[in-house]
Amino acid sequence: MKIQESAENYLEAVLMISRRQDAVRAADLCRQLGFSRPTVSQAVRELAADGYLSVDGSRHITLTDKGMAIAGSILERHEVIAEIFMSLGVSRDTAYADACRVEHCISAETFQCMKNWHRQRP
């Protein structure tokens, strides 16, 4: 399933925030992504309508199974690509920033080959 890069970024951010704290709110996404509250609220509504997120009565945002599958995949790409870049000597900040852009455009085949190569290294 292919969704837009911006949606992937939101789902990845929800996953990352949920690993750091108990509840994810729109304000947390605003801080993480650097977007305004109205922009985040609209995106959350759309992602919820499409079945990627759920929002409870306390306005806590959680990933659905469908959203978790995408978020987990994107986060794995982000982490592996950043690790590869850092192993080449790229600074941590630059590696993670560049990985954020690359993770959305490489094919599944290329990523799998990169991951296999990286895991086989000593």
Phi and psi in degrees as GROMACS dihedral restraints (atoms count N, CA, C in turn):
[ dihedral_restraints ]
;  ai    aj    ak    al  type     phi  dphi    fc
    3     4     5     6     1  -113.9    20    10
    4     5     6     7     1   125.5    20    10
    6     7     8     9     1  -122.2    20    10
    7     8     9    10     1   169.8    20    10
    9    10    11    12     1   -66.7    20    10
   10    11    12    13     1   152.5    20    10
   12    13    14    15     1   -55.4    20    10
   13    14    15    16     1   -41.6    20    10
   15    16    17    18     1   -62.6    20    10
   16    17    18    19     1   -39.7    20    10
   18    19    20    21     1   -65.8    20    10
   19    20    21    22     1   -40.6    20    10
   21    22    23    24     1   -59.7    20    10
   22    23    24    25     1   -40.7    20    10
   24    25    26    27     1   -63.3    20    10
   25    26    27    28     1   -41.4    20    10
   27    28    29    30     1   -63.4    20    10
   28    29    30    31     1   -46.7    20    10
   30    31    32    33     1   -63.4    20    10
   31    32    33    34     1   -42.4    20    10
   33    34    35    36     1   -61.9    20    10
   34    35    36    37     1   -42.0    20    10
   36    37    38    39     1   -63.6    20    10
   37    38    39    40     1   -41.3    20    10
   39    40    41    42     1   -60.3    20    10
   40    41    42    43     1   -43.9    20    10
   42    43    44    45     1   -63.2    20    10
   43    44    45    46     1   -46.6    20    10
   45    46    47    48     1   -62.1    20    10
   46    47    48    49     1   -44.8    20    10
   48    49    50    51     1   -65.2    20    10
   49    50    51    52     1   -40.8    20    10
   51    52    53    54     1   -65.9    20    10
   52    53    54    55     1   -21.9    20    10
   54    55    56    57     1   -78.8    20    10
   55    56    57    58     1   -19.3    20    10
   57    58    59    60     1   -97.5    20    10
   58    59    60    61     1   -25.5    20    10
   60    61    62    63     1  -147.8    20    10
   61    62    63    64     1   165.6    20    10
   63    64    65    66     1   -69.3    20    10
   64    65    66    67     1   -40.3    20    10
   66    67    68    69     1  -127.8    20    10
   67    68    69    70     1   144.2    20    10
   69    70    71    72     1  -110.2    20    10
   70    71    72    73     1   129.7    20    10
   72    73    74    75     1  -122.8    20    10
   73    74    75    76     1   166.2    20    10
   75    76    77    78     1   -56.8    20    10
   76    77    78    79     1   -38.3    20    10
   78    79    80    81     1   -61.0    20    10
   79    80    81    82     1   -34.8    20    10
   81    82    83    84     1   -65.6    20    10
   82    83    84    85     1   -40.4    20    10
   84    85    86    87     1   -66.4    20    10
   85    86    87    88     1   -38.1    20    10
   87    88    89    90     1   -57.8    20    10
   88    89    90    91     1   -47.3    20    10
   90    91    92    93     1   -65.3    20    10
   91    92    93    94     1   -44.4    20    10
   93    94    95    96     1   -65.7    20    10
   94    95    96    97     1   -43.1    20    10
   96    97    98    99     1   -97.5    20    10
   97    98    99   100     1   -16.7    20    10
   99   100   101   102     1    77.0    20    10
  100   101   102   103     1    27.2    20    10
  102   103   104   105     1  -107.1    20    10
  103   104   105   106     1   161.7    20    10
  105   106   107   108     1   -73.4    20    10
  106   107   108   109     1   160.4    20    10
  108   109   110   111     1   -59.8    20    10
  109   110   111   112     1   -45.8    20    10
  111   112   113   114     1   -61.3    20    10
  112   113   114   115     1   -38.3    20    10
  114   115   116   117     1   -63.7    20    10
  115   116   117   118     1   -45.9    20    10
  117   118   119   120     1   -66.0    20    10
  118   119   120   121     1   -43.5    20    10
  120   121   122   123     1   -60.1    20    10
  121   122   123   124     1   -41.8    20    10
  123   124   125   126     1   -64.1    20    10
  124   125   126   127     1   -44.9    20    10
  126   127   128   129     1   -64.1    20    10
  127   128   129   130     1   -41.7    20    10
  129   130   131   132     1   -62.5    20    10
  130   131   132   133     1   -43.2    20    10
  132   133   134   135     1   -59.0    20    10
  133   134   135   136     1   -45.5    20    10
  135   136   137   138     1   -65.9    20    10
  136   137   138   139     1   -43.2    20    10
  138   139   140   141     1   -66.5    20    10
  139   140   141   142     1   -34.4    20    10
  141   142   143   144     1   -68.4    20    10
  142   143   144   145     1   -43.0    20    10
  144   145   146   147     1   -62.5    20    10
  145   146   147   148     1   -32.0    20    10
  147   148   149   150     1   -85.5    20    10
  148   149   150   151     1    -0.9    20    10
  150   151   152   153     1    86.9    20    10
  151   152   153   154     1    16.2    20    10
  153   154   155   156     1   -93.4    20    10
  154   155   156   157     1   -26.4    20    10
  156   157   158   159     1  -131.9    20    10
  157   158   159   160     1   160.4    20    10
  159   160   161   162     1  -131.0    20    10
  160   161   162   163     1   149.4    20    10
  162   163   164   165     1  -126.5    20    10
  163   164   165   166     1   123.3    20    10
  165   166   167   168     1   -90.1    20    10
  166   167   168   169     1  -176.9    20    10
  168   169   170   171     1   -62.7    20    10
  169   170   171   172     1   -23.1    20    10
  171   172   173   174     1   -91.1    20    10
  172   173   174   175     1     7.6    20    10
  174   175   176   177     1    66.2    20    10
  175   176   177   178     1    26.3    20    10
  177   178   179   180     1   -81.9    20    10
  178   179   180   181     1   134.3    20    10
  180   181   182   183     1  -102.0    20    10
  181   182   183   184     1   128.4    20    10
  183   184   185   186     1  -131.4    20    10
  184   185   186   187     1   153.6    20    10
  186   187   188   189     1   -80.5    20    10
  187   188   189   190     1   137.7    20    10
  189   190   191   192     1   -79.4    20    10
  190   191   192   193     1   174.8    20    10
  192   193   194   195     1   -58.3    20    10
  193   194   195   196     1   -40.7    20    10
  195   196   197   198     1   -62.5    20    10
  196   197   198   199     1   -43.6    20    10
  198   199   200   201     1   -69.6    20    10
  199   200   201   202     1   -37.7    20    10
  201   202   203   204     1   -64.6    20    10
  202   203   204   205     1   -37.8    20    10
  204   205   206   207     1   -60.4    20    10
  205   206   207   208     1   -44.1    20    10
  207   208   209   210     1   -71.9    20    10
  208   209   210   211     1   -46.9    20    10
  210   211   212   213     1   -60.2    20    10
  211   212   213   214     1   -43.0    20    10
  213   214   215   216     1   -63.3    20    10
  214   215   216   217     1   -40.9    20    10
  216   217   218   219     1   -65.0    20    10
  217   218   219   220     1   -44.8    20    10
  219   220   221   222     1   -66.4    20    10
  220   221   222   223     1   -42.9    20    10
  222   223   224   225     1   -64.2    20    10
  223   224   225   226     1   -40.3    20    10
  225   226   227   228     1   -61.1    20    10
  226   227   228   229     1   -45.4    20    10
  228   229   230   231     1   -58.1    20    10
  229   230   231   232     1   -46.5    20    10
  231   232   233   234     1   -57.5    20    10
  232   233   234   235     1   -48.9    20    10
  234   235   236   237     1   -67.9    20    10
  235   236   237   238     1   -45.1    20    10
  237   238   239   240     1   -65.6    20    10
  238   239   240   241     1   -45.4    20    10
  240   241   242   243     1   -63.5    20    10
  241   242   243   244     1   -42.6    20    10
  243   244   245   246     1   -62.0    20    10
  244   245   246   247     1   -41.4    20    10
  246   247   248   249     1   -60.9    20    10
  247   248   249   250     1   -42.7    20    10
  249   250   251   252     1   -63.1    20    10
  250   251   252   253     1   -46.3    20    10
  252   253   254   255     1   -60.1    20    10
  253   254   255   256     1   -43.0    20    10
  255   256   257   258     1   -65.8    20    10
  256   257   258   259     1   -34.2    20    10
  258   259   260   261     1   -67.0    20    10
  259   260   261   262     1   -19.4    20    10
  261   262   263   264     1   -87.0    20    10
  262   263   264   265     1    -5.6    20    10
  264   265   266   267     1   105.3    20    10
  265   266   267   268     1     2.4    20    10
  267   268   269   270     1   -72.2    20    10
  268   269   270   271     1   139.5    20    10
  270   271   272   273     1   -61.9    20    10
  271   272   273   274     1   155.1    20    10
  273   274   275   276     1   -56.7    20    10
  274   275   276   277     1   -49.3    20    10
  276   277   278   279     1   -61.3    20    10
  277   278   279   280     1   -45.1    20    10
  279   280   281   282     1   -67.4    20    10
  280   281   282   283     1   -40.6    20    10
  282   283   284   285     1   -60.3    20    10
  283   284   285   286     1   -45.0    20    10
  285   286   287   288     1   -70.1    20    10
  286   287   288   289     1   -37.6    20    10
  288   289   290   291     1   -65.4    20    10
  289   290   291   292     1   -44.8    20    10
  291   292   293   294     1   -67.5    20    10
  292   293   294   295     1   -39.7    20    10
  294   295   296   297     1   -60.9    20    10
  295   296   297   298     1   -34.2    20    10
  297   298   299   300     1   -62.4    20    10
  298   299   300   301     1   -34.1    20    10
  300   301   302   303     1   -80.8    20    10
  301   302   303   304     1   -41.8    20    10
  303   304   305   306     1   -69.9    20    10
  304   305   306   307     1   -35.6    20    10
  306   307   308   309     1   -56.6    20    10
  307   308   309   310     1   -24.8    20    10
  309   310   311   312     1   -89.2    20    10
  310   311   312   313     1   -18.1    20    10
  312   313   314   315     1  -114.2    20    10
  313   314   315   316     1    -9.9    20    10
  315   316   317   318     1   -83.8    20    10
  316   317   318   319     1   152.7    20    10
  318   319   320   321     1   -74.3    20    10
  319   320   321   322     1   161.3    20    10
  321   322   323   324     1   -60.7    20    10
  322   323   324   325     1   -38.4    20    10
  324   325   326   327     1   -63.1    20    10
  325   326   327   328     1   -48.4    20    10
  327   328   329   330     1   -62.5    20    10
  328   329   330   331     1   -43.7    20    10
  330   331   332   333     1   -62.0    20    10
  331   332   333   334     1   -44.0    20    10
  333   334   335   336     1   -61.2    20    10
  334   335   336   337     1   -41.9    20    10
  336   337   338   339     1   -64.6    20    10
  337   338   339   340     1   -41.3    20    10
  339   340   341   342     1   -62.3    20    10
  340   341   342   343     1   -44.3    20    10
  342   343   344   345     1   -64.2    20    10
  343   344   345   346     1   -44.9    20    10
  345   346   347   348     1   -61.1    20    10
  346   347   348   349     1   -45.5    20    10
  348   349   350   351     1   -60.2    20    10
  349   350   351   352     1   -46.2    20    10
  351   352   353   354     1   -63.2    20    10
  352   353   354   355     1   -41.3    20    10
  354   355   356   357     1   -69.6    20    10
  355   356   357   358     1   -26.0    20    10
  357   358   359   360     1   -83.2    20    10
  358   359   360   361     1   -13.8    20    10
  360   361   362   363     1   -70.9    20    10
  361   362   363   364     1   148.4    20    10
